[in-house]
Amino acid sequence: MGAESVSTLVTTELTVGGMTCAACVTRVEKKLGKLDGVTATVNPATGRARVSHPTEVGVGQLVATIEKAGYTAALPESLKKQPREGGREAEEARQERDRLLVTAVLAVPVLAVPVLVLSMVPALQFRNWQWLCFLLAAPVAVWGAWPFHVRAVRGLRHSAATMDTLVSLGVVASFLWSAYALFLGGAGDPGMRMPFSLVPSASDGVAHIYLEAAVGVTLFVLAGRFLEARARRGTGAALRSLAELAAKEVSVRGGDSERLVPIEELERGQVFVVRPGERVATDGQVVEGSSAVDLSLVTGESEPVEVGPGSAVIGGAVNAGGLLLVRATAVGADTQLARITRLVTEAQAGKARAQRLADSVAGVFVPVVLALAVTALGFWLGAGADPQAAITACVAVLVVACPCALGLATPTALMAATGRGAQLGVLVTGPQALEGLQHLDAVVLDKTGTLTTGHMSVARITAVPDGLGRDAVLRLAGGVEQGSEHPLGRAVSAYARRELREQRLPDVSEFSALPGRGVRGRVAGRLVEVLAPDDELPAALAAALPVAEAAAHTPVLVRVDGVAEALIEVGDVVRPGSYRAVDRLRRLGVRPVLATGDREAPAQAVAAALGIDEVRARCTPEDKAELVREVQEQGHRVAVIGDGVNDAAALAGADLGIAMGTGTDVAIGAADVTLVRGDIEALADAVVLARRTLGTIRANLVWAFGYNVVTVPLALVGLLNPMLAAAAMSASSVLVVGNSLRLRGRQPSPIRRRTR
């Protein structure tokens, strides 16, 4: 047998126009799914389709398939290239707004009295009132509702029925029946009076007019769609703000000159200038200057971070201090800001399990509603009601049904949550990750770089009483350690510069490294030695030594001119947020387990400091993966937090992989959630956000299903006027989106203990 060729799958994102409800979404997905090897997910909140397809199926074929279904499609423009209020979508929004305003001018100040009031209050009906109502209602029913009519006809040409079909039929039926009643049914008599009734009634010999239904349906649906679009735009505000962080131009330094170039022309390795108040153009490393940079819009970190030569900076951060020269280390799609934007966009394309049920319902929703409307018409005609009363019940069924809320329940909540998560420094890959966070009840934590900073630093200095003093000894030790490349030496010299606020420590001469012991040199005319401690220590230093060992610190002794002056303890310190994070996780019902490749002493010291009972030390990557399986076999939903290559296997095997944003690309690539700000307290924020988001989605779906379950039967039995039905239908979508928007501004609330 010959080997079968295997197609390579690629993912393409398309902007789809003309979709107005969940039925449209289902239709686009089904049409694309009929192509060989193609699967698609359409987000009605963003109007984007994410299509996975073989390379032999081109973008042109995908676009043609969507267009054959009655919609428009094109490759999306880059967010950063679109003006804040520009682009095709903004132009369409302006047109819809103008149409609403004109319709409101006709309907509210003029029609509110003659049409809506006169049609419903017989005592106010003057001679020929019905003809005035007809003249004023005609432009609303024709021009105001024109978009619904156009989309309904387009759907009819493609054998498709959508929400626009229902609205168009409702408006047309109400208006045409009223025209018939006026011209042929006796309602045009100058002295005609028409009573208002919610329930279909027997004929009184004169056909009634229902212009208020045509006007009310058009006005309320246009208003509802406008408010819905405004609210949906709000759910994507975080993504647009991320795109706006990207610089458009950058000052590139070449020799002694500078030139301003578009950001697209910046290349890796070039040095660029960041002046006070400017954004860092791209990821890079500071080569000259010192300042504080504000990372709050990128990582959620509220405190400015001090940077200097050798420090890494992130594109999009704001320079809050001095002039910086930065060498670009990543450009374009490789930057952290680009990866964040890409992750948020991809997350918003997914669907939760509950939404798949809603999509299945939406796929058959409109045909079922059409069948119910015809059934209502036949029932009331058969029951002896007036034809216009039967038509009223039929129109009410058409108008009140709303699949839009079903389609918007998940994507709007997901957009708001992922955007808010990005602001809090939490990136999720999609709704599956949110569902995993919601049910999380155990977490395996790495130590170095996760619970601790991952950088050696001075933990404590114990100076001999009546000696040179702490600061003097630190200055001399920092000076001699400038010549050392050992991590301990770098930690001592960096700590000395920071604590003593000296840009330059005293020079060292006659420097020599003592293998296995330490360093020696002459600083400020004095012989300074930084060595492993010996048995002959002053009492104060000898007492400090057991404490250092118990805390898993590495002690070094500082001698000045042969006299022991101080003991410096160096270690990998616990992140300040780790204490609060572990406590919050425990109160959320999440069991913490510490797993590290480090020695037993430092592992136990960190676990004791944080209150973690379960510790696994000297773990290989295979050991960590096996630990994950053990905890899973105990019935737990397990997450793994890590930042290194050695954590990748455990991250991939866990129910939920969580990577530190400061970690390696391998760890981030294997994770479902990334903590951008490098602080595991963000995990507790993520769990709270996930639980609120899934709760919001469930509430949206309950409302969307419940609304239709209640209102459609009311319309069927004639207890709902079409005008009120239109207002209720529009309100349902606006309420769903408004409920989702509450996620945008919510801070994580105090945590209640989770009960099992």
C-alpha positions, 0 to 999 in steps of 0.5 A: 500500500502506498503511504497516504499524504498527510495534510498540514493544518493551518489556522486562519482568522477571518472577520465575518460581517452580516451576523446578527444572532446565534443562528447566523453563527451556527450557519457559518460554522456548519457551512465551513465545516462541510469543507474537507478537513475544515473546522471553525469557531465563530465568536458573535461578540467579536465577529471573528471566525477562527478556521483550522483548515488544510493548506490545500483549502485556501483563504479564498475558498473559505471567504467564498463559502462564507459569502455563499452562506449570505455573509461577508468575510475578509482577513482582519486588519491589525488592531494596532493599525485601526484608528480607535474610532475608524475602520469598517466596523466603526463606520457600520456602527455610525450608520446604525446609530444614525438610523436609530436617531432618525427612527427615534425622531419619527417614533418618539416625539411624533409617533409616541402620541398619535401612534402608540397612545392613540392606538391604545387609548380610544378616548384620545382618538380624534377624526382621521387619527388612523391616517396620520398614524399610517403616514408617520409609521410608514417611513419607520416600517420601511426605512427604519427597518430596512436592515432587517428586511435586507438581511431577511431577504438575503437569508431567504436567497440562501435558504436560511432563517435568522433573527432578522427574518423574525423581526422583518416578518413581524414588522411587515405583517403588522404594517401590511395588515394595518394597510389592508385594514385602512384601505379595504377593511373599514378601518379608514372610516374618519370616525373609527375608534379602536379599543386596545386589548392584550388578548385576541377577541372576536370580530366587531365588524371593523378590522383593527390597525396595529401600526404601534407594533410596526413602530415599536418593534423597529424602534426597540430592536434598533435601540437594543442592537445599538446598546448591545453593540456598545456593550460588546465593544466594552468587553473588548476594551482590554484587548484594544488597550493592549494593541494601543500599547505598541509603539508606532515609531522609535528613535534608533541610535546609530553612533552619535546620531538618532533617527526616527523610524517606523516600529516595523523597521526596528531590528533585533540588536539595534539600540533605541532611545526611551525618553522620560514619559515614553513607552518602551518600543519593544522588548530589550536590555538596558545598555545605558542609563537608569530609571523606573519603568511602569509595567502596570498596563503590561503585567498588572504590576502596580509598583514601578520597577527600577532598571539599569544597565543589564536589566530587561525591559518589556515593550509597552512599559512606560519610562517614568524616570531618566533617559534609557538606551535599550538594545532590542532583543525581540521585535514584532510577533516575538515580543511579550506584548505581542504574545499577550495580545495573541493569547488573549485573542485566541482565548476569546475564540473558544467556547465553554461546554455550556455554550455548545449546548446553546449553539445547538439550540440556536441552530434550530431556534428560528425554524421552530419559532416560525413553526410556532408562529404559524401554529398560533395564527392557525389556532386563533383563526380556528378559535373564532378570533378576528384575523387581526387578533390572530395576526397579533399573536403570530407577530408577538411570537415572531418578535419576542423570541430571541436567540441572540442572548443565547449566542452572546452568553459565553463570548461576552463573558469570556471577552470581559474575563480574559481582558480583565485577566490580562489587566491582572497579569493572568493569561488564559488559553480559553474557556477550557482553562477557565473551567479547569481553574474553577474546579482546581483543588490541588496545586504542585508548586516549583520552588526556585523562580516560582515561590522564590525569586530565583536570584541569590541575594543577601538575606542577613548581615550579622556584624561583630559588636564594637567592630567596624560596623555593618555598613563599613564591612558591607562596603569593603565586602562589596568592593572585593566581590566586584572581581568575582564571577561567583553567584554569591559574590555578585549577590554581595556586590549588588546588595552593597550598591543597593543598600549603600546607594553607591553607583560605584564601589571602591576599587579592588586591587591584588584580587585573587580567588581562593578555589573552594573558599572565597576571594581576597583583595585589597580595598581602600588600603585594607586586606579584605577576605570573604571566605567560607566560615571556619571554627574560630568565630567570635561568639556573636557570629558563631551563634548566627551560623546555626540559624543560617543553616536552618534557614538554608542560607549560605554563610560567608565570613568577612575578614578585614586585616585578618580580623573577623568582622561580619557574617553575611547570609546569602540565599534565594529569598521567598517572593513577598507575594508567596506568603499571601498566595499560599494562604489564599489558595488554601482558603480557596480549597486548593491543596498546595504541594511543594516539588523542587529539584533543590536540596532537602534543607532549603526545600523544607525551609521554604515550605515551613516559611509558607506553611506547606505541609507536603514537600518533595525535594531533589525531584527530577522532571520525571519525578515531578510528572509522577507526583502529578499522576499520584495526586490525580489518582487521589481524585484531585484536579491538579495544577502545576506551576513552574518556570523552567524546562524541567517543569514542562513535562509536569505542566503538560501532564497536569489537568491545568498547567500554569507558567510563570511569565518570567520563565522559559518559552518551553514552560509557557508553551506547555501551560494553559495559564500564564502568570505574566507578572511573575507573582503566584498571588496572581493564581489566586486572582485567576481562580476567583476570576474563573469562578466568577466568570463561569458563574456569570456564563451560567447566569447568562444562559439561565436567563437566555433560556428562561426568557424564551421559556416564559415569553414565547408561551405568553405570546402564543396565548395572546398575553403579550402585545408585539410592541412589548414583546419587542422591548422584552426581546431587546432587553434580554440581549442587553441584560446578558451583555451588561451582566458580562460587563460586570467582570471588567471592573471587579477586583478579587473579593475576600475569599470564603472557605470552600466547602466540599 
